Amino acid sequence: MTTAQVPSVYRRLATAIGPEHWQGAVDKQEAAIRSNHFLRDYLRSEYAIAYQLEKLRRLVAAHGDVPLQACYDRSIFQALGFAAQVLGVLNTCTTKQARTFVKRVRTAFGTAENMHGLRLELQAATHFTRRGKHVTWHRANNAGTYDLLVDDLGPAGLEVECKSISDNKGRRIHRLDALNFWGEVWTDISSVAQHLQSGMAVVLTAPYRLPAEPEQRASLAREVVSQVVAGTGARLSDGSDLRVQNFDPDPLKAAIEGDRQAVRTAIDVATGTTNREAALYGTPAGGMLAFVMQSAVDDDVLDQVFATLIDSASRQFTGQRGALFWVALQGIDADQLMSVHEQDSDPGQRPTGLRLGVSNFLINAPDHIVGVVFGSRSGLHPTVEGNTDMGGATNFFLKDESPFWHESFRQPLRGSGGIAQA
């Protein structure tokens, strides 16, 4: 797509899908943000496609079309890529298929999970079509419920099932729950912390998860605030444990100027926790409050990922041709996936949990499973000068000893910017 095509692409998408669907999605998220401003970054990121399309809708409403200068705005490129992919699918559909697909796209604007799933299918389909392969959107019937069929690979095609794994998969404390709870305790805690000149770490350890019922959550919030005001930890009435301790805020302040991993490490050191949901507040007096929420029960992220694949492997494919999983790990970006690959490629380092898990999965998977592709969450990255691509890194693992393996499966999985794993 060129910048000159942007107005036409948006108009065609709006005509096919209806701008009220992304407008409604944005209105709903903004209402939630007004009730808890800590949700802003999270929700605007999770619903990024809707927000970008809504930005274009408002420009069209104000100017009659997408203004020229907006066509160069990188902040809308992901939505334009999504639009082009949707239109590309509609161009190949019959009238009946188009109605079904339009309904799917409209539904995707309703929840972040649905949008992540649709974008993953579009990403996988785009990957193969850009390499000259023909992809058919598979519809659930008596011949499996997988997502895509790459018709011209192997003797009978390659079945592809897409799995979008959210950042919450296998985690006891979900990001949205943590942000909502932080919003509940914020008003009272912030008034207490105004004059804090040093660092205070508050670590809440729930027996399993944060309470789902509003009354129970509000009761827990009151107890937490009471203990923070007192400056002491305690065992709370629901069995949660609250720990309060001091720390030197300077290393954490310095880490904030660096990358995300540096901040994560500094939070862990200051709070005595490891990779947990955390909120930071820099006080007017120069201190810092770090509020961490965790579960007494360990997360089992990778176990849940592979449990999902195991459940799907035997029931969603036909078992009559080669089958591939295309898995998006929404909790990691391209650089993090590259780091995993680099560790697994170094014989001097221990293999990562991902490598060990996928090796065990493929050894025990049904014969028709020929591989797993892991992808990072999507992003924008430059290719040749003046061009931008949309997607993320991919790391693939193949099972070429499968009786359904065909050598034609291998080459399309190799691609610029991707990672190869045999």
C-alpha positions as CSV (number, residue, x, y, z in Angstrom):
1,M,0.0,0.0,0.0
2,T,1.2,3.5,-0.8
3,T,0.3,6.7,1.1
4,A,-1.8,7.8,-1.9
5,Q,-4.0,4.8,-1.4
6,V,-4.8,5.5,2.3
7,P,-8.0,7.5,1.7
8,S,-9.4,4.9,-0.6
9,V,-8.5,2.0,1.7
10,Y,-10.2,3.7,4.7
11,R,-13.4,4.5,2.6
12,R,-13.6,0.9,1.4
13,L,-13.2,-0.5,4.8
14,A,-15.8,1.9,6.3
15,T,-18.2,0.9,3.6
16,A,-17.7,-2.8,4.1
17,I,-17.6,-3.0,7.9
18,G,-19.3,0.2,9.2
19,P,-17.4,2.9,11.2
20,E,-19.9,2.6,14.0
21,H,-18.2,-0.6,15.1
22,W,-14.8,1.0,15.9
23,Q,-16.5,4.1,17.1
24,G,-18.5,2.1,19.6
25,A,-15.4,0.1,20.7
26,V,-13.5,3.4,21.5
27,D,-16.5,4.9,23.3
28,K,-16.8,1.9,25.5
29,Q,-13.1,1.9,26.4
30,E,-13.1,5.7,27.0
31,A,-16.0,5.3,29.5
32,A,-13.9,2.7,31.4
33,I,-10.9,5.0,31.4
34,R,-13.0,7.9,32.8
35,S,-13.8,5.7,35.8
36,N,-10.2,4.6,36.3
37,H,-7.5,6.6,34.5
38,F,-4.9,3.9,35.2
39,L,-6.6,1.9,32.5
40,R,-5.7,4.4,29.8
41,D,-2.5,3.0,28.4
42,Y,-3.6,-0.6,28.7
43,L,-6.9,-0.2,27.0
44,R,-5.7,2.1,24.3
45,S,-3.0,-0.4,23.5
46,E,-5.3,-3.5,23.6
47,Y,-7.8,-1.7,21.3
48,A,-5.2,0.0,19.1
49,I,-6.8,-0.9,15.8
50,A,-10.2,0.6,16.9
51,Y,-8.5,3.8,18.2
52,Q,-6.5,4.3,14.9
53,L,-9.6,3.7,12.7
54,E,-11.6,6.1,14.9
55,K,-8.9,8.7,14.4
56,L,-9.4,8.4,10.7
57,R,-13.2,8.5,11.1
58,R,-13.0,11.8,12.9
59,L,-10.6,13.2,10.3
60,V,-13.0,12.2,7.5
61,A,-16.0,13.7,9.4
62,A,-14.1,17.0,9.8
63,H,-12.5,17.2,6.3
64,G,-14.6,15.0,4.1
65,D,-11.7,12.6,3.4
66,V,-8.4,11.5,5.0
67,P,-6.1,14.6,4.8
68,L,-2.9,14.2,2.9
69,Q,-0.7,14.8,6.0
70,A,-2.5,12.1,7.9
71,C,-1.4,9.6,5.3
72,Y,2.2,9.8,6.5
73,D,1.2,9.4,10.2
74,R,2.9,6.2,11.5
75,S,0.5,6.0,14.4
76,I,-2.3,4.7,12.0
77,F,-0.1,2.3,10.0
78,Q,-1.2,-0.8,11.9
79,A,-4.9,-0.1,11.3
80,L,-4.2,0.6,7.6
81,G,-2.4,-2.8,7.4
82,F,-5.3,-4.4,9.0
83,A,-7.7,-2.7,6.6
84,A,-5.7,-3.9,3.6
85,Q,-5.7,-7.4,4.9
86,V,-9.5,-7.4,5.5
87,L,-10.2,-6.0,2.1
88,G,-7.8,-8.5,0.5
89,V,-9.9,-11.4,2.1
90,L,-13.2,-9.8,0.9
91,N,-11.8,-9.6,-2.6
92,T,-11.5,-13.4,-2.8
93,C,-14.8,-14.2,-1.0
94,T,-18.1,-15.3,-2.5
95,T,-21.1,-13.2,-1.5
96,K,-22.0,-15.7,1.3
97,Q,-18.4,-15.9,2.5
98,A,-18.1,-12.2,2.6
99,R,-21.2,-11.8,4.8
100,T,-19.7,-14.3,7.2
101,F,-16.3,-12.6,7.2
102,V,-17.7,-9.1,7.7
103,K,-19.6,-10.4,10.7
104,R,-16.4,-11.8,12.1
105,V,-14.6,-8.5,11.7
106,R,-17.4,-6.6,13.3
107,T,-17.4,-9.0,16.3
108,A,-13.6,-8.6,16.6
109,F,-14.0,-4.9,17.6
110,G,-16.0,-6.1,20.6
111,T,-13.1,-7.6,22.6
112,A,-9.4,-7.4,22.5
113,E,-9.2,-11.2,22.5
114,N,-11.3,-11.5,19.4
115,M,-9.3,-8.8,17.6
116,H,-6.0,-10.5,18.5
117,G,-7.3,-13.8,17.2
118,L,-8.5,-12.2,13.9
119,R,-5.2,-10.3,13.4
120,L,-3.2,-13.5,14.0
121,E,-5.2,-15.3,11.3
122,L,-4.6,-12.4,8.9
123,Q,-0.9,-12.3,9.8
124,A,-0.5,-16.1,9.1
125,A,-2.5,-15.9,5.9
126,T,-0.5,-12.8,4.7
127,H,2.8,-14.6,5.5
128,F,2.0,-17.5,3.1
129,T,0.4,-15.4,0.4
130,R,3.4,-13.0,0.3
131,R,5.5,-16.1,-0.4
132,G,3.3,-17.0,-3.4
133,K,1.1,-19.6,-1.7
134,H,-2.7,-19.9,-2.0
135,V,-4.6,-19.7,1.3
136,T,-8.2,-20.7,1.9
137,W,-10.1,-19.6,5.0
138,H,-11.4,-22.8,6.4
139,R,-14.9,-23.0,7.8
140,A,-15.9,-25.3,10.6
141,N,-17.4,-28.5,9.3
142,N,-17.0,-32.3,9.6
143,A,-13.5,-31.9,8.3
144,G,-11.9,-30.2,11.2
145,T,-12.1,-26.7,12.8
146,Y,-8.7,-25.4,11.9
147,D,-8.4,-21.8,10.6
148,L,-6.5,-21.8,7.3
149,L,-5.6,-24.3,4.6
150,V,-2.5,-23.6,2.5
151,D,-3.7,-25.4,-0.6
152,D,-0.5,-25.6,-2.6
153,L,1.9,-27.1,0.0
154,G,2.5,-30.8,0.2
155,P,0.5,-33.4,-1.6
156,A,-2.9,-32.3,-0.1
157,G,-2.2,-28.9,1.5
158,L,-1.1,-27.7,5.0
159,E,-3.7,-27.1,7.8
160,V,-2.9,-24.1,10.0
161,E,-4.5,-23.5,13.4
162,C,-3.9,-20.0,14.9
163,K,-3.7,-19.6,18.7
164,S,-3.4,-16.1,20.2
165,I,-2.0,-16.5,23.7
166,S,-2.8,-13.5,25.8
167,D,-0.4,-12.0,28.4
168,N,-2.8,-13.3,31.0
169,K,-2.6,-17.0,30.0
170,G,-1.4,-19.0,33.0
171,R,-1.1,-15.9,35.2
172,R,-3.1,-15.8,38.5
173,I,-3.2,-12.0,38.6
174,H,-4.4,-10.5,35.3
175,R,-3.3,-7.1,34.2
176,L,-6.8,-5.6,34.0
177,D,-7.7,-6.9,37.5
178,A,-4.5,-5.4,38.9
179,L,-5.2,-2.0,37.3
180,N,-8.7,-2.0,38.5
181,F,-7.6,-2.8,42.1
182,W,-4.8,-0.2,42.0
183,G,-7.5,2.3,40.9
184,E,-9.6,1.4,43.9
185,V,-6.8,1.9,46.5
186,W,-5.2,4.9,44.7
187,T,-7.1,7.8,46.1
188,D,-6.5,6.9,49.8
189,I,-2.9,5.6,49.3
190,S,-1.8,8.7,47.3
191,S,-2.9,11.0,50.1
192,V,-0.9,9.0,52.5
193,A,2.2,8.9,50.3
194,Q,2.3,12.6,49.4
195,H,5.1,13.3,51.9
196,L,7.0,10.1,51.4
197,Q,10.7,11.0,50.9
198,S,12.1,7.5,50.6
199,G,11.0,4.3,48.9
200,M,8.1,2.2,50.2
201,A,7.3,-1.2,48.8
202,V,3.8,-2.6,49.4
203,V,3.4,-6.3,48.3
204,L,0.0,-7.8,48.3
205,T,0.0,-11.6,48.0
206,A,-3.5,-13.1,47.3
207,P,-4.2,-16.7,48.2
208,Y,-5.0,-17.3,44.5
209,R,-6.5,-14.4,42.6
210,L,-7.8,-10.9,43.4
211,P,-11.5,-11.0,44.4
212,A,-13.9,-11.0,41.5
213,E,-16.9,-9.7,43.5
214,P,-17.0,-5.9,43.9
215,E,-17.9,-6.0,47.6
216,Q,-15.1,-8.4,48.4
217,R,-12.6,-6.3,46.4
218,A,-13.7,-3.1,48.1
219,S,-13.3,-4.7,51.5
220,L,-9.8,-5.9,50.6
221,A,-8.9,-2.4,49.3
222,R,-10.0,-0.9,52.7
223,E,-7.8,-3.3,54.6
224,V,-4.8,-2.6,52.4
225,V,-5.2,1.2,52.8
226,S,-5.5,0.8,56.5
227,Q,-2.2,-1.2,56.8
228,V,-0.4,1.2,54.5
229,V,-1.5,4.1,56.6
230,A,-0.1,2.2,59.7
231,G,3.0,1.4,57.8
232,T,3.0,-2.2,58.7
233,G,2.2,-5.5,57.0
234,A,-0.4,-8.0,58.2
235,R,-2.4,-11.1,57.4
236,L,-5.7,-9.8,56.0
237,S,-9.2,-11.2,56.6
238,D,-9.4,-13.0,53.2
239,G,-6.1,-14.8,53.7
240,S,-4.1,-12.3,51.7
241,D,-0.7,-11.3,53.0
242,L,0.4,-7.7,53.0
243,R,4.1,-6.8,53.3
244,V,5.4,-3.3,53.7
245,Q,9.1,-2.4,53.6
246,N,11.4,0.5,52.8
247,F,13.8,0.6,49.9
248,D,16.3,3.1,48.3
249,P,14.4,4.8,45.5
250,D,17.4,6.1,43.6
251,P,18.2,2.9,41.6
252,L,14.6,2.6,40.6
253,K,14.4,6.3,39.5
254,A,17.6,5.8,37.5
255,A,16.2,2.6,35.8
256,I,13.1,4.5,34.7
257,E,15.3,6.4,32.3
258,G,16.4,3.1,30.7
259,D,14.6,0.3,28.9
260,R,11.7,-1.8,30.1
261,Q,13.9,-4.7,31.3
262,A,16.0,-2.3,33.5
263,V,12.8,-1.1,35.1
264,R,11.5,-4.6,35.6
265,T,14.8,-5.6,37.3
266,A,14.8,-2.6,39.6
267,I,11.2,-3.2,40.7
268,D,12.0,-6.8,41.5
269,V,15.1,-5.8,43.6
270,A,13.2,-3.0,45.4
271,T,10.2,-5.2,46.3
272,G,11.7,-8.7,46.6
273,T,9.4,-10.1,43.9
274,T,9.9,-11.5,40.5
275,N,8.1,-10.3,37.4
276,R,4.8,-9.4,39.1
277,E,2.1,-6.8,38.4
278,A,3.4,-3.5,39.8
279,A,2.3,0.1,40.0
280,L,4.8,3.0,40.7
281,Y,4.1,6.4,42.1
282,G,6.7,9.1,42.4
283,T,5.7,11.3,45.3
284,P,5.9,15.2,45.3
285,A,8.4,14.9,48.2
286,G,10.8,12.9,46.1
287,G,10.0,9.4,47.4
288,M,8.5,6.4,45.5
289,L,5.8,4.0,46.3
290,A,5.9,0.6,44.6
291,F,2.7,-1.5,44.9
292,V,3.0,-5.1,43.8
293,M,0.2,-7.6,43.4
294,Q,0.9,-11.3,43.2
295,S,-0.6,-14.7,43.9
296,A,0.6,-17.3,46.5
297,V,0.2,-19.9,43.7
298,D,2.9,-19.8,41.0
299,D,2.1,-18.8,37.4
300,D,2.3,-21.6,34.9
301,V,2.4,-19.7,31.6
302,L,4.2,-22.2,29.4
303,D,2.3,-25.2,30.9
304,Q,-0.9,-23.5,29.9
305,V,0.4,-22.6,26.4
306,F,1.2,-26.2,25.7
307,A,-2.0,-27.5,27.4
308,T,-3.8,-25.4,24.8
309,L,-1.9,-27.0,21.9
310,I,-2.3,-30.5,23.3
311,D,-6.1,-30.1,23.6
312,S,-6.3,-28.7,20.1
313,A,-3.9,-31.1,18.3
314,S,-6.2,-34.1,18.4
315,R,-9.6,-32.4,17.8
316,Q,-9.2,-29.4,15.5
317,F,-7.3,-31.0,12.6
318,T,-8.5,-33.6,10.1
319,G,-5.5,-35.9,10.8
320,Q,-5.3,-36.5,7.0
321,R,-2.6,-34.0,6.1
322,G,0.2,-32.1,7.7
323,A,-0.9,-29.6,10.4
324,L,0.9,-26.6,11.8
325,F,0.2,-24.4,14.9
326,W,0.8,-20.6,14.5
327,V,1.0,-19.2,18.0
328,A,1.2,-15.5,18.9
329,L,2.7,-14.8,22.3
330,Q,1.0,-11.4,23.0
331,G,3.1,-10.9,26.2
332,I,6.5,-10.6,24.4
333,D,7.8,-8.3,21.7
334,A,10.1,-9.1,18.8
335,D,13.3,-8.3,20.7
336,Q,12.4,-10.6,23.5
337,L,11.6,-13.5,21.1
338,M,14.9,-12.8,19.4
339,S,16.6,-13.0,22.8
340,V,15.0,-16.4,23.4
341,H,16.3,-17.6,20.0
342,E,19.8,-16.4,20.7
343,Q,19.9,-18.2,24.0
344,D,18.7,-21.5,22.4
345,S,21.2,-21.1,19.6
346,D,24.1,-20.8,22.0
347,P,25.3,-24.3,23.0
348,G,27.0,-22.8,26.1
349,Q,23.7,-21.7,27.6
350,R,20.8,-23.8,29.0
351,P,17.8,-24.2,26.6
352,T,14.9,-21.9,27.4
353,G,11.6,-23.1,28.8
354,L,10.1,-22.5,25.4
355,R,12.6,-24.7,23.6
356,L,12.2,-27.5,26.2
357,G,8.4,-27.2,26.1
358,V,8.0,-27.3,22.3
359,S,10.5,-30.2,22.0
360,N,8.5,-32.2,24.4
361,F,5.2,-31.3,22.8
362,L,6.4,-32.3,19.3
363,I,7.8,-35.6,20.5
364,N,4.4,-36.5,22.0
365,A,2.1,-34.8,19.5
366,P,-0.1,-36.8,17.1
367,D,1.6,-37.8,13.8
368,H,-0.2,-35.1,11.7
369,I,1.4,-32.2,13.7
370,V,4.5,-31.1,11.6
371,G,5.5,-28.0,13.5
372,V,4.8,-24.9,15.7
373,V,5.4,-21.3,14.8
374,F,5.8,-18.9,17.7
375,G,5.4,-15.2,17.0
376,S,5.8,-12.1,19.0
377,R,3.1,-9.5,19.3
378,S,2.8,-7.4,16.1
379,G,4.5,-4.1,15.7
380,L,5.9,-1.8,13.0
381,H,9.4,-2.1,11.6
382,P,11.2,-0.5,8.7
383,T,12.3,-2.6,5.7
384,V,13.9,-0.9,2.7
385,E,14.1,2.9,2.7
386,G,10.7,4.5,2.8
387,N,8.8,1.3,3.5
388,T,7.3,-0.1,6.7
389,D,6.3,-3.6,7.4
390,M,3.7,-4.8,10.0
391,G,4.3,-8.0,12.0
392,G,6.8,-9.4,14.5
393,A,9.5,-12.0,14.8
394,T,8.7,-15.6,14.3
395,N,10.5,-18.7,15.7
396,F,9.5,-22.0,14.2
397,F,10.1,-25.6,15.3
398,L,9.5,-28.4,12.8
399,K,8.9,-32.1,13.1
400,D,10.2,-33.5,9.8
401,E,10.1,-37.1,11.1
402,S,6.3,-36.9,10.9
403,P,4.8,-39.3,8.3
404,F,2.8,-36.3,7.1
405,W,5.9,-34.1,6.6
406,H,6.6,-32.7,3.2
407,E,9.8,-30.8,2.3
408,S,7.7,-28.0,0.7
409,F,6.5,-27.0,4.2
410,R,10.0,-25.8,5.2
411,Q,10.8,-22.9,2.8
412,P,7.7,-20.8,3.2
413,L,8.4,-20.6,7.0
414,R,11.7,-18.9,6.3
415,G,11.3,-15.2,5.8
416,S,13.1,-11.9,6.2
417,G,13.1,-10.8,9.8
418,G,12.0,-14.2,11.0
419,I,14.0,-16.8,13.0
420,A,14.6,-20.2,11.8
421,Q,14.6,-23.2,14.1
422,A,14.9,-26.8,12.9
